[in-house]
Amino acid sequence: MNLYNLIKEEINKQILNVTISNNYVKLLRNWLNTLDFKGRSPKGMKKYHEKLNHLAGNLNNIVKYYKDDVESNPGSMHNIKAIFSYWKEKDIDIINDKFGNKKTIRELNLTNGIFFNHSIISEKRFKLLSNEINDLFDDLKGFHKTVLKPKLKIYFVKKNKSKATATYKSDKDVIYIRPDRIKAFGDDYASAKYIILHELGHRYEKYNKIPDNIYTPEFFTTVYSKTSNSWTGEQFAELFALSHWYNKYKEYKKQLDKFIKVMSSL
């Protein structure tokens, strides 16, 4: 049961009666914490969805610019007042009915990683993709498997957070995945599975010793392996992904044999 159901009358009276006070802002934050409006808007609720996000943004500004002291900065409440000037008790009832669902799962702690849904995909698709990726990780063996420790965090994010299908953030030690770019879950070159393993290769570089001569022409494979990035290059990440499907990429057998041999000797 959410906060609104517990103190319905109090919320109706106090939230709709906008006052410039720190106590009011606290009540408003507590109310918003009972709602889930991060993903898609429920059908027919777009106007409420936009206003709730606008409201949350204004509350964040109070913290960012006014150090959470609204009483000494009354101007920060003007936008909030404008939002509530359109709402009556029946609107609060509708909001709590349509957005008051704290049972929505946005985090899954699976055997091979912790998955977070910061995107607009449904709970059903979030679970499906998370389990698909977890199954991929289950198939890893040898030095590929060691890359999963410490436990990996995978975030499904909106397109404004990442340009790529998947990308490893070394400073945060997390993988961002764009679910809107995943149409199918095959294991061909440049597929979602391949790209995720490539990014895991960069994580391996972060935590483990890499062969000294890995960034030399003798280890070039795909065209992408010859592309430089903020690291030394892409050779290792490409070899890491290709070698998981050793029998699938016979055109790189020479490089993969050498790579597997040096990795096994570390």
Secondary structure as UniProt FT lines:
FT   HELIX           3..6
FT   HELIX           8..16
FT   HELIX           22..32
FT   TURN            33..34
FT   TURN            43..44
FT   HELIX           46..66
FT   TURN            67..68
FT   HELIX           70..72
FT   HELIX           74..77
FT   HELIX           78..84
FT   TURN            85..86
FT   HELIX           89..99
FT   TURN            102..103
FT   STRAND          107..110
FT   TURN            111..112
FT   STRAND          113..118
FT   HELIX           123..138
FT   HELIX           142..145
FT   HELIX           146..148
FT   TURN            149..151
FT   STRAND          152..157
FT   TURN            159..161
FT   STRAND          166..169
FT   TURN            170..173
FT   STRAND          174..177
FT   HELIX           179..181
FT   TURN            189..190
FT   HELIX           192..207
FT   TURN            212..213
FT   HELIX           217..219
FT   HELIX           223..226
FT   HELIX           235..244
FT   HELIX           246..248
FT   HELIX           250..252
FT   HELIX           253..265
//
